[in-house]
Amino acid sequence: MKLNSMIQSIGMTKRQLRSMLIDEGLYYAGSTLLESYVMGALAHPHMDGRKHW
């Protein structure tokens, strides 16, 4: 919260701050999903959607 107040004090509006926080959250969520998928694929190389019975 302290950082948000400091950023607003130098001229960032509440709308810009909200947009920045949403973009940052989406970036972290997307990169986490991608990294999880890659690590899962490396851990189990047959994760191609086909069933291997």
N, CA, C and O atoms as a Tripos MOL2 file, in Angstrom:
@<TRIPOS>MOLECULE
protein
  212   211    53     0     0
PROTEIN
NO_CHARGES

@<TRIPOS>ATOM
      1 N           0.8160   -1.1920    0.0000 N.3       1 MET1
      2 CA          0.0000    0.0000    0.0000 C.3       1 MET1
      3 C           0.8590    1.2530    0.0000 C.2       1 MET1
      4 O           0.5200    2.2530   -0.6340 O.2       1 MET1
      5 N           1.9680    1.1890    0.7140 N.am      2 LYS2
      6 CA          2.8300    2.3590    0.7960 C.3       2 LYS2
      7 C           3.3720    2.7380   -0.5870 C.2       2 LYS2
      8 O           3.4380    3.9160   -0.9390 O.2       2 LYS2
      9 N           3.7540    1.7320   -1.3540 N.am      3 LEU3
     10 CA          4.2670    1.9860   -2.7030 C.3       3 LEU3
     11 C           3.1850    2.5870   -3.5910 C.2       3 LEU3
     12 O           3.4560    3.4960   -4.3760 O.2       3 LEU3
     13 N           1.9540    2.0810   -3.4690 N.am      4 ASN4
     14 CA          0.8540    2.6210   -4.2710 C.3       4 ASN4
     15 C           0.6370    4.0970   -3.9700 C.2       4 ASN4
     16 O           0.4250    4.8950   -4.8830 O.2       4 ASN4
     17 N           0.6910    4.4620   -2.6900 N.am      5 SER5
     18 CA          0.5230    5.8650   -2.3030 C.3       5 SER5
     19 C           1.6470    6.7210   -2.8600 C.2       5 SER5
     20 O           1.4200    7.8470   -3.3000 O.2       5 SER5
     21 N           2.8660    6.1820   -2.8390 N.am      6 MET6
     22 CA          4.0140    6.9240   -3.3640 C.3       6 MET6
     23 C           3.8710    7.1400   -4.8730 C.2       6 MET6
     24 O           4.1630    8.2220   -5.3830 O.2       6 MET6
     25 N           3.4230    6.1060   -5.5770 N.am      7 ILE7
     26 CA          3.2380    6.2230   -7.0200 C.3       7 ILE7
     27 C           2.1690    7.2690   -7.3320 C.2       7 ILE7
     28 O           2.3320    8.0680   -8.2540 O.2       7 ILE7
     29 N           1.0720    7.2650   -6.5630 N.am      8 GLN8
     30 CA          0.0130    8.2530   -6.7820 C.3       8 GLN8
     31 C           0.5050    9.6640   -6.4680 C.2       8 GLN8
     32 O           0.0830   10.6270   -7.1080 O.2       8 GLN8
     33 N           1.3860    9.7850   -5.4940 N.am      9 SER9
     34 CA          1.8590   11.1220   -5.1150 C.3       9 SER9
     35 C           2.7240   11.7610   -6.2060 C.2       9 SER9
     36 O           2.8640   12.9830   -6.2430 O.2       9 SER9
     37 N           3.3030   10.9490   -7.0920 N.am     10 ILE10
     38 CA          4.1090   11.5200   -8.1740 C.3      10 ILE10
     39 C           3.3110   11.7040   -9.4610 C.2      10 ILE10
     40 O           3.8660   12.0640  -10.4990 O.2      10 ILE10
     41 N           1.9770   11.4490   -9.3840 N.am     11 GLY11
     42 CA          1.1390   11.8100  -10.5250 C.3      11 GLY11
     43 C           0.3360   10.7160  -11.1810 C.2      11 GLY11
     44 O          -0.4170   10.9950  -12.1140 O.2      11 GLY11
     45 N           0.4640    9.4750  -10.7340 N.am     12 MET12
     46 CA         -0.3300    8.4090  -11.3450 C.3      12 MET12
     47 C          -1.7540    8.4770  -10.7930 C.2      12 MET12
     48 O          -1.9510    8.5930   -9.5830 O.2      12 MET12
     49 N          -2.7310    8.4050  -11.6710 N.am     13 THR13
     50 CA         -4.1190    8.4660  -11.2410 C.3      13 THR13
     51 C          -4.5620    7.0930  -10.7060 C.2      13 THR13
     52 O          -3.8780    6.0900  -10.9090 O.2      13 THR13
     53 N          -5.7090    7.0680  -10.0240 N.am     14 LYS14
     54 CA         -6.2330    5.8030   -9.5100 C.3      14 LYS14
     55 C          -6.5410    4.8390  -10.6480 C.2      14 LYS14
     56 O          -6.3370    3.6310  -10.5220 O.2      14 LYS14
     57 N          -7.0330    5.3800  -11.7550 N.am     15 ARG15
     58 CA         -7.3460    4.5340  -12.9070 C.3      15 ARG15
     59 C          -6.0620    3.9150  -13.4850 C.2      15 ARG15
     60 O          -6.0410    2.7320  -13.8220 O.2      15 ARG15
     61 N          -5.0080    4.7070  -13.5950 N.am     16 GLN16
     62 CA         -3.7360    4.1870  -14.1050 C.3      16 GLN16
     63 C          -3.1590    3.1370  -13.1590 C.2      16 GLN16
     64 O          -2.6260    2.1190  -13.5990 O.2      16 GLN16
     65 N          -3.2710    3.3950  -11.8600 N.am     17 LEU17
     66 CA         -2.7660    2.4530  -10.8690 C.3      17 LEU17
     67 C          -3.5370    1.1320  -10.9550 C.2      17 LEU17
     68 O          -2.9330    0.0590  -10.9330 O.2      17 LEU17
     69 N          -4.8620    1.2080  -11.0510 N.am     18 ARG18
     70 CA         -5.6830    0.0020  -11.1660 C.3      18 ARG18
     71 C          -5.3100   -0.7730  -12.4290 C.2      18 ARG18
     72 O          -5.1750   -1.9960  -12.3940 O.2      18 ARG18
     73 N          -5.1470   -0.0660  -13.5350 N.am     19 SER19
     74 CA         -4.7730   -0.7080  -14.7850 C.3      19 SER19
     75 C          -3.4080   -1.3900  -14.6660 C.2      19 SER19
     76 O          -3.2200   -2.5050  -15.1510 O.2      19 SER19
     77 N          -2.4710   -0.7210  -14.0240 N.am     20 MET20
     78 CA         -1.1390   -1.2910  -13.8430 C.3      20 MET20
     79 C          -1.1990   -2.5600  -13.0010 C.2      20 MET20
     80 O          -0.5340   -3.5460  -13.3180 O.2      20 MET20
     81 N          -1.9900   -2.5420  -11.9320 N.am     21 LEU21
     82 CA         -2.0960   -3.7060  -11.0590 C.3      21 LEU21
     83 C          -2.7830   -4.8710  -11.7650 C.2      21 LEU21
     84 O          -2.3900   -6.0220  -11.5780 O.2      21 LEU21
     85 N          -3.8040   -4.5870  -12.5740 N.am     22 ILE22
     86 CA         -4.4730   -5.6400  -13.3320 C.3      22 ILE22
     87 C          -3.5190   -6.2480  -14.3560 C.2      22 ILE22
     88 O          -3.4390   -7.4700  -14.4840 O.2      22 ILE22
     89 N          -2.8010   -5.4050  -15.0800 N.am     23 ASP23
     90 CA         -1.8370   -5.8990  -16.0750 C.3      23 ASP23
     91 C          -0.7590   -6.7540  -15.4160 C.2      23 ASP23
     92 O          -0.3750   -7.7970  -15.9460 O.2      23 ASP23
     93 N          -0.2780   -6.3130  -14.2720 N.am     24 GLU24
     94 CA          0.7550   -7.0600  -13.5600 C.3      24 GLU24
     95 C           0.2130   -8.4160  -13.1030 C.2      24 GLU24
     96 O           0.9010   -9.4310  -13.2130 O.2      24 GLU24
     97 N          -1.0180   -8.4320  -12.5920 N.am     25 GLY25
     98 CA         -1.6200   -9.6860  -12.1640 C.3      25 GLY25
     99 C          -1.8180  -10.6560  -13.3100 C.2      25 GLY25
    100 O          -1.5540  -11.8510  -13.1720 O.2      25 GLY25
    101 N          -2.2850  -10.1440  -14.4470 N.am     26 LEU26
    102 CA         -2.4710  -10.9960  -15.6250 C.3      26 LEU26
    103 C          -1.1370  -11.5330  -16.1390 C.2      26 LEU26
    104 O          -1.0530  -12.6820  -16.5720 O.2      26 LEU26
    105 N          -0.1050  -10.7070  -16.0910 N.am     27 TYR27
    106 CA          1.2270  -11.1430  -16.5100 C.3      27 TYR27
    107 C           1.7130  -12.3020  -15.6370 C.2      27 TYR27
    108 O           2.1770  -13.3210  -16.1490 O.2      27 TYR27
    109 N           1.6030  -12.1390  -14.3170 N.am     28 TYR28
    110 CA          2.0630  -13.1910  -13.4120 C.3      28 TYR28
    111 C           1.2240  -14.4570  -13.5520 C.2      28 TYR28
    112 O           1.7680  -15.5610  -13.5210 O.2      28 TYR28
    113 N          -0.0890  -14.3160  -13.7060 N.am     29 ALA29
    114 CA         -0.9500  -15.4850  -13.8730 C.3      29 ALA29
    115 C          -0.6230  -16.2240  -15.1710 C.2      29 ALA29
    116 O          -0.5170  -17.4510  -15.1830 O.2      29 ALA29
    117 N          -0.4640  -15.4750  -16.2570 N.am     30 GLY30
    118 CA         -0.1480  -16.0890  -17.5430 C.3      30 GLY30
    119 C           1.1990  -16.7740  -17.5530 C.2      30 GLY30
    120 O           1.3330  -17.8820  -18.0730 O.2      30 GLY30
    121 N           2.2050  -16.1210  -16.9780 N.am     31 SER31
    122 CA          3.5310  -16.7290  -16.9630 C.3      31 SER31
    123 C           3.5620  -17.9610  -16.0610 C.2      31 SER31
    124 O           4.2810  -18.9190  -16.3470 O.2      31 SER31
    125 N           2.7860  -17.9440  -14.9700 N.am     32 THR32
    126 CA          2.7100  -19.1130  -14.0950 C.3      32 THR32
    127 C           2.0340  -20.2790  -14.8020 C.2      32 THR32
    128 O           2.4920  -21.4170  -14.7010 O.2      32 THR32
    129 N           0.9440  -20.0010  -15.5200 N.am     33 LEU33
    130 CA          0.2650  -21.0650  -16.2740 C.3      33 LEU33
    131 C           1.1830  -21.6650  -17.3330 C.2      33 LEU33
    132 O           1.2590  -22.8850  -17.4730 O.2      33 LEU33
    133 N           1.8700  -20.8190  -18.0680 N.am     34 LEU34
    134 CA          2.7790  -21.2970  -19.1010 C.3      34 LEU34
    135 C           3.9070  -22.1290  -18.4960 C.2      34 LEU34
    136 O           4.2370  -23.2020  -19.0030 O.2      34 LEU34
    137 N           4.4840  -21.6380  -17.4280 N.am     35 GLU35
    138 CA          5.5770  -22.3630  -16.7830 C.3      35 GLU35
    139 C           5.0890  -23.7050  -16.2320 C.2      35 GLU35
    140 O           5.7990  -24.7060  -16.3350 O.2      35 GLU35
    141 N           3.9020  -23.7380  -15.6560 N.am     36 SER36
    142 CA          3.3410  -24.9870  -15.1320 C.3      36 SER36
    143 C           3.1190  -25.9930  -16.2590 C.2      36 SER36
    144 O           3.4080  -27.1790  -16.1010 O.2      36 SER36
    145 N           2.6130  -25.5240  -17.3820 N.am     37 TYR37
    146 CA          2.3900  -26.4090  -18.5140 C.3      37 TYR37
    147 C           3.7070  -26.9950  -19.0240 C.2      37 TYR37
    148 O           3.8050  -28.1950  -19.2810 O.2      37 TYR37
    149 N           4.7030  -26.1460  -19.1660 N.am     38 VAL38
    150 CA          6.0050  -26.6070  -19.6620 C.3      38 VAL38
    151 C           6.6240  -27.6050  -18.6910 C.2      38 VAL38
    152 O           7.1320  -28.6440  -19.1140 O.2      38 VAL38
    153 N           6.5880  -27.3040  -17.4020 N.am     39 MET39
    154 CA          7.1760  -28.2100  -16.4170 C.3      39 MET39
    155 C           6.4190  -29.5390  -16.3790 C.2      39 MET39
    156 O           7.0260  -30.6010  -16.2410 O.2      39 MET39
    157 N           5.0890  -29.4720  -16.5030 N.am     40 GLY40
    158 CA          4.3060  -30.7030  -16.5480 C.3      40 GLY40
    159 C           4.6200  -31.5330  -17.7730 C.2      40 GLY40
    160 O           4.7040  -32.7590  -17.6930 O.2      40 GLY40
    161 N           4.7930  -30.8760  -18.9030 N.am     41 ALA41
    162 CA          5.1210  -31.5930  -20.1410 C.3      41 ALA41
    163 C           6.5030  -32.2290  -20.0530 C.2      41 ALA41
    164 O           6.7210  -33.3240  -20.5730 O.2      41 ALA41
    165 N           7.4290  -31.5450  -19.3980 N.am     42 LEU42
    166 CA          8.7610  -32.1200  -19.2390 C.3      42 LEU42
    167 C           8.7580  -33.2870  -18.2510 C.2      42 LEU42
    168 O           9.5020  -34.2540  -18.4180 O.2      42 LEU42
    169 N           7.9240  -33.1890  -17.2320 N.am     43 ALA43
    170 CA          7.8610  -34.2430  -16.2290 C.3      43 ALA43
    171 C           7.1530  -35.4780  -16.7650 C.2      43 ALA43
    172 O           7.4640  -36.5980  -16.3580 O.2      43 ALA43
    173 N           6.2110  -35.2870  -17.6690 N.am     44 HIS44
    174 CA          5.4600  -36.4040  -18.2440 C.3      44 HIS44
    175 C           5.3910  -36.1920  -19.7540 C.2      44 HIS44
    176 O           4.4640  -35.5530  -20.2510 O.2      44 HIS44
    177 N           6.3610  -36.7210  -20.4780 N.am     45 PRO45
    178 CA          6.4630  -36.4420  -21.9200 C.3      45 PRO45
    179 C           5.2800  -36.9260  -22.7630 C.2      45 PRO45
    180 O           5.1570  -36.5160  -23.9180 O.2      45 PRO45
    181 N           4.4170  -37.7730  -22.2320 N.am     46 HIS46
    182 CA          3.2990  -38.2850  -23.0270 C.3      46 HIS46
    183 C           2.0250  -37.4930  -22.7910 C.2      46 HIS46
    184 O           0.9340  -38.0170  -23.0200 O.2      46 HIS46
    185 N           2.1260  -36.2570  -22.3440 N.am     47 MET47
    186 CA          0.9440  -35.4290  -22.1290 C.3      47 MET47
    187 C           0.5290  -34.7610  -23.4290 C.2      47 MET47
    188 O           0.6190  -33.5390  -23.5530 O.2      47 MET47
    189 N           0.0840  -35.5330  -24.3820 N.am     48 ASP48
    190 CA         -0.3120  -34.9870  -25.6690 C.3      48 ASP48
    191 C          -1.8040  -35.1150  -25.9140 C.2      48 ASP48
    192 O          -2.2690  -34.8550  -27.0230 O.2      48 ASP48
    193 N          -2.5640  -35.5130  -24.8970 N.am     49 GLY49
    194 CA         -4.0120  -35.6000  -25.0240 C.3      49 GLY49
    195 C          -4.5090  -36.9760  -25.4300 C.2      49 GLY49
    196 O          -5.7090  -37.2410  -25.3580 O.2      49 GLY49
    197 N          -3.6180  -37.8510  -25.8530 N.am     50 ARG50
    198 CA         -4.0280  -39.2040  -26.2340 C.3      50 ARG50
    199 C          -3.9270  -40.1210  -25.0120 C.2      50 ARG50
    200 O          -3.0710  -39.9460  -24.1440 O.2      50 ARG50
    201 N          -4.8180  -41.0900  -24.9800 N.am     51 LYS51
    202 CA         -4.7710  -42.0620  -23.8990 C.3      51 LYS51
    203 C          -3.8770  -43.2120  -24.3260 C.2      51 LYS51
    204 O          -4.0100  -43.7470  -25.4270 O.2      51 LYS51
    205 N          -2.9750  -43.5800  -23.4490 N.am     52 HIS52
    206 CA         -2.0360  -44.6750  -23.7400 C.3      52 HIS52
    207 C          -2.3900  -45.8340  -22.8150 C.2      52 HIS52
    208 O          -1.8110  -45.9840  -21.7390 O.2      52 HIS52
    209 N          -3.3570  -46.6580  -23.2530 N.am     53 TRP53
    210 CA         -3.8170  -47.7570  -22.4140 C.3      53 TRP53
    211 C          -3.0200  -48.9570  -22.7110 C.2      53 TRP53
    212 O          -3.2410  -50.0090  -22.1120 O.2      53 TRP53
@<TRIPOS>BOND
     1     1     2 1
     2     2     3 1
     3     3     4 2
     4     3     5 am
     5     5     6 1
     6     6     7 1
     7     7     8 2
     8     7     9 am
     9     9    10 1
    10    10    11 1
    11    11    12 2
    12    11    13 am
    13    13    14 1
    14    14    15 1
    15    15    16 2
    16    15    17 am
    17    17    18 1
    18    18    19 1
    19    19    20 2
    20    19    21 am
    21    21    22 1
    22    22    23 1
    23    23    24 2
    24    23    25 am
    25    25    26 1
    26    26    27 1
    27    27    28 2
    28    27    29 am
    29    29    30 1
    30    30    31 1
    31    31    32 2
    32    31    33 am
    33    33    34 1
    34    34    35 1
    35    35    36 2
    36    35    37 am
    37    37    38 1
    38    38    39 1
    39    39    40 2
    40    39    41 am
    41    41    42 1
    42    42    43 1
    43    43    44 2
    44    43    45 am
    45    45    46 1
    46    46    47 1
    47    47    48 2
    48    47    49 am
    49    49    50 1
    50    50    51 1
    51    51    52 2
    52    51    53 am
    53    53    54 1
    54    54    55 1
    55    55    56 2
    56    55    57 am
    57    57    58 1
    58    58    59 1
    59    59    60 2
    60    59    61 am
    61    61    62 1
    62    62    63 1
    63    63    64 2
    64    63    65 am
    65    65    66 1
    66    66    67 1
    67    67    68 2
    68    67    69 am
    69    69    70 1
    70    70    71 1
    71    71    72 2
    72    71    73 am
    73    73    74 1
    74    74    75 1
    75    75    76 2
    76    75    77 am
    77    77    78 1
    78    78    79 1
    79    79    80 2
    80    79    81 am
    81    81    82 1
    82    82    83 1
    83    83    84 2
    84    83    85 am
    85    85    86 1
    86    86    87 1
    87    87    88 2
    88    87    89 am
    89    89    90 1
    90    90    91 1
    91    91    92 2
    92    91    93 am
    93    93    94 1
    94    94    95 1
    95    95    96 2
    96    95    97 am
    97    97    98 1
    98    98    99 1
    99    99   100 2
   100    99   101 am
   101   101   102 1
   102   102   103 1
   103   103   104 2
   104   103   105 am
   105   105   106 1
   106   106   107 1
   107   107   108 2
   108   107   109 am
   109   109   110 1
   110   110   111 1
   111   111   112 2
   112   111   113 am
   113   113   114 1
   114   114   115 1
   115   115   116 2
   116   115   117 am
   117   117   118 1
   118   118   119 1
   119   119   120 2
   120   119   121 am
   121   121   122 1
   122   122   123 1
   123   123   124 2
   124   123   125 am
   125   125   126 1
   126   126   127 1
   127   127   128 2
   128   127   129 am
   129   129   130 1
   130   130   131 1
   131   131   132 2
   132   131   133 am
   133   133   134 1
   134   134   135 1
   135   135   136 2
   136   135   137 am
   137   137   138 1
   138   138   139 1
   139   139   140 2
   140   139   141 am
   141   141   142 1
   142   142   143 1
   143   143   144 2
   144   143   145 am
   145   145   146 1
   146   146   147 1
   147   147   148 2
   148   147   149 am
   149   149   150 1
   150   150   151 1
   151   151   152 2
   152   151   153 am
   153   153   154 1
   154   154   155 1
   155   155   156 2
   156   155   157 am
   157   157   158 1
   158   158   159 1
   159   159   160 2
   160   159   161 am
   161   161   162 1
   162   162   163 1
   163   163   164 2
   164   163   165 am
   165   165   166 1
   166   166   167 1
   167   167   168 2
   168   167   169 am
   169   169   170 1
   170   170   171 1
   171   171   172 2
   172   171   173 am
   173   173   174 1
   174   174   175 1
   175   175   176 2
   176   175   177 am
   177   177   178 1
   178   178   179 1
   179   179   180 2
   180   179   181 am
   181   181   182 1
   182   182   183 1
   183   183   184 2
   184   183   185 am
   185   185   186 1
   186   186   187 1
   187   187   188 2
   188   187   189 am
   189   189   190 1
   190   190   191 1
   191   191   192 2
   192   191   193 am
   193   193   194 1
   194   194   195 1
   195   195   196 2
   196   195   197 am
   197   197   198 1
   198   198   199 1
   199   199   200 2
   200   199   201 am
   201   201   202 1
   202   202   203 1
   203   203   204 2
   204   203   205 am
   205   205   206 1
   206   206   207 1
   207   207   208 2
   208   207   209 am
   209   209   210 1
   210   210   211 1
   211   211   212 2
@<TRIPOS>SUBSTRUCTURE
     1 MET1         2 RESIDUE 1 A MET
     2 LYS2         6 RESIDUE 1 A LYS
     3 LEU3        10 RESIDUE 1 A LEU
     4 ASN4        14 RESIDUE 1 A ASN
     5 SER5        18 RESIDUE 1 A SER
     6 MET6        22 RESIDUE 1 A MET
     7 ILE7        26 RESIDUE 1 A ILE
     8 GLN8        30 RESIDUE 1 A GLN
     9 SER9        34 RESIDUE 1 A SER
    10 ILE10       38 RESIDUE 1 A ILE
    11 GLY11       42 RESIDUE 1 A GLY
    12 MET12       46 RESIDUE 1 A MET
    13 THR13       50 RESIDUE 1 A THR
    14 LYS14       54 RESIDUE 1 A LYS
    15 ARG15       58 RESIDUE 1 A ARG
    16 GLN16       62 RESIDUE 1 A GLN
    17 LEU17       66 RESIDUE 1 A LEU
    18 ARG18       70 RESIDUE 1 A ARG
    19 SER19       74 RESIDUE 1 A SER
    20 MET20       78 RESIDUE 1 A MET
    21 LEU21       82 RESIDUE 1 A LEU
    22 ILE22       86 RESIDUE 1 A ILE
    23 ASP23       90 RESIDUE 1 A ASP
    24 GLU24       94 RESIDUE 1 A GLU
    25 GLY25       98 RESIDUE 1 A GLY
    26 LEU26      102 RESIDUE 1 A LEU
    27 TYR27      106 RESIDUE 1 A TYR
    28 TYR28      110 RESIDUE 1 A TYR
    29 ALA29      114 RESIDUE 1 A ALA
    30 GLY30      118 RESIDUE 1 A GLY
    31 SER31      122 RESIDUE 1 A SER
    32 THR32      126 RESIDUE 1 A THR
    33 LEU33      130 RESIDUE 1 A LEU
    34 LEU34      134 RESIDUE 1 A LEU
    35 GLU35      138 RESIDUE 1 A GLU
    36 SER36      142 RESIDUE 1 A SER
    37 TYR37      146 RESIDUE 1 A TYR
    38 VAL38      150 RESIDUE 1 A VAL
    39 MET39      154 RESIDUE 1 A MET
    40 GLY40      158 RESIDUE 1 A GLY
    41 ALA41      162 RESIDUE 1 A ALA
    42 LEU42      166 RESIDUE 1 A LEU
    43 ALA43      170 RESIDUE 1 A ALA
    44 HIS44      174 RESIDUE 1 A HIS
    45 PRO45      178 RESIDUE 1 A PRO
    46 HIS46      182 RESIDUE 1 A HIS
    47 MET47      186 RESIDUE 1 A MET
    48 ASP48      190 RESIDUE 1 A ASP
    49 GLY49      194 RESIDUE 1 A GLY
    50 ARG50      198 RESIDUE 1 A ARG
    51 LYS51      202 RESIDUE 1 A LYS
    52 HIS52      206 RESIDUE 1 A HIS
    53 TRP53      210 RESIDUE 1 A TRP
